[in-house]
Amino acid sequence: MSGSRAATLLVGLALVAVALPARFAFAAQTLIQDVRISSGPEYTRVVLDVSTAPRHELFTLSNPERVVIDIPAARLALANRLPPGEGLVKQFRAAPRPDGSLRVVLDLARAVTPNAFVAAPSGPHGHRLVIDLGDAGGSPAALPVTVASAPTVVKSAGSLIGLHRDVVIAIDPGHGGKDPGAIGRRGTREKDVTLAIARRLKARIDREPGMRAVLTRDGDQFISLRERIRRARRDQADMFVSVHADAFRDRSVSGSSVYVLSARGASDEAALWLAERENAADLVGGVTLEDKDDVLASVLIDLSQNASMSASVEAAGQVLGHLNRVGNVRRRQVQHAGFVVLKSPDIPSMLVETAFISNPGEESRLRDSNHQQRLAEAIHAGVRSYFYENPPPGTLIAEQKARGEGQRHVIARGDTLSTIADRYKISLGALKTFNGLASDRIAVGQVLEIPGRSLH
């Protein structure tokens, strides 16, 4: 490799390293491309031109007066072109944080009522994060905007506790609309079963502190395979779980399976991204491929895919283990395949075949709401276990893990309370008291809550 080519490659790898701390190892990064400040006698508007609609958290501080905006997985693309203060803004400051987020600080001339929202692309403008500053009940200086959906968390003055984002799980109910999927002997349609399980899984994940779920479809509509991936990327998902119910000509075949992307599927997808990178609006690992040569672009895609596939295998293994407690598992190892919905280069992805709808017994169980709930609970437990072991920086789960809180242990064969206490470095008494145990007797499958360090 020539010296110039090697230098280019090193620059590209450095760009990837910048993106890695955000959300998940290769989640898309928001670039702050420009900052504009406009003001009137009583109101000031700050506009950040951004590469994608960002999540953001806003709070105020006093003595001196400041407005602080934290933007997960973001960085400045204009480090030497920060605007001077204007109107109510005395100074604009921004700096990266250890968790990969960007903290923007507006030093103020006086206390104000802030309001932040995301504006959708309109005319010559792309995505914008808009911060209006002024007294309650007034109007800021005019600037045409189209409001887009983007959540803002507003904290009271001085409150820095709880500024942590959720882990986002994209749940993909297989088939839908004109595509019914497999059909059982009793007429059970795969598309109906997968949607029912997916809704239950979403409800279970949404009850989990620090986690939330989004559905690629929440009705009986047809969605192309590539669109399912795009929706997960749009929602900045940390993981993609596609739910299916298998079928086979031999109706005696039964059991669950979990799939991740095969090496061949990854290779084909990498070639597709490489061929279409000039027309792709999406980033890979927070880095655009459009301006990279073939060698560098290929390396960046490989790095992203390898990280995603490694995480996929680990998470899928957790899910498979929990499904094994619900019923028969057809294959006790995670399987590899080239399914299109598994091909996102930077979102860990798995496809769960919950059962064989072609098997009369499993068809009956798939129609049963209690069994659907058990499947949803098993998938949730596996995903939860993975993220409690590998929490993305800046999430509530990462904060809980740092404090030793929020962990659960599912009793396996051979476990004793003493070995569990040793594993989590807590006292046996604290473990028993926290779980209301009067004796040392435990059962396989029983779930224990692990107390935080302050309770040890």
HELIX and SHEET records of a PDB file:
HELIX    1   1 GLY A    3  ALA A   19  1                                  17    
HELIX    2   2 GLU A  190  ASP A  206  1                                  17    
HELIX    3   3 LEU A  225  ARG A  234  1                                  10    
HELIX    4   4 ALA A  263  GLU A  276  1                                  14    
HELIX    5   5 ARG A  277  ASN A  279  5                                   3    
HELIX    6   6 ASP A  294  LEU A  323  1                                  30    
HELIX    7   7 VAL A  340  LEU A  342  5                                   3    
HELIX    8   8 PRO A  360  ARG A  367  1                                   8    
HELIX    9   9 SER A  369  GLU A  389  1                                  21    
HELIX   10  10 LEU A  396  ARG A  403  1                                   8    
HELIX   11  11 LEU A  417  ARG A  423  1                                   7    
HELIX   12  12 LEU A  428  PHE A  434  1                                   7    
HELIX   13  13 ARG A  453  LEU A  455  5                                   3    
SHEET    1   A 6 ALA A  74  LEU A  76  0                                        
SHEET    2   A 6 THR A  30  SER A  39  1                                        
SHEET    3   A 6 THR A  44  VAL A  50 -1                                        
SHEET    4   A 6 ARG A 128  GLY A 134 -1                                        
SHEET    5   A 6 THR A 113  ALA A 120 -1                                        
SHEET    6   A 6 THR A 146  ALA A 148 -1                                        
SHEET    1   B 6 PRO A  84  GLU A  86  0                                        
SHEET    2   B 6 VAL A  89  PRO A  96 -1                                        
SHEET    3   B 6 LEU A 102  LEU A 108 -1                                        
SHEET    4   B 6 ARG A  66  ILE A  71 -1                                        
SHEET    5   B 6 HIS A  56  LEU A  61 -1                                        
SHEET    6   B 6 THR A 152  LYS A 155  1                                        
SHEET    1   C 6 MET A 211  LEU A 215  0                                        
SHEET    2   C 6 VAL A 167  PRO A 173  1                                        
SHEET    3   C 6 MET A 239  ASP A 246  1                                        
SHEET    4   C 6 SER A 349  PHE A 356  1                                        
SHEET    5   C 6 SER A 257  LEU A 261 -1                                        
SHEET    6   C 6 GLN A 335  ALA A 337  1                                        
SHEET    1   D 2 GLN A 407  VAL A 410  0                                        
SHEET    2   D 2 VAL A 447  ILE A 450 -1                                        
END                                                                             
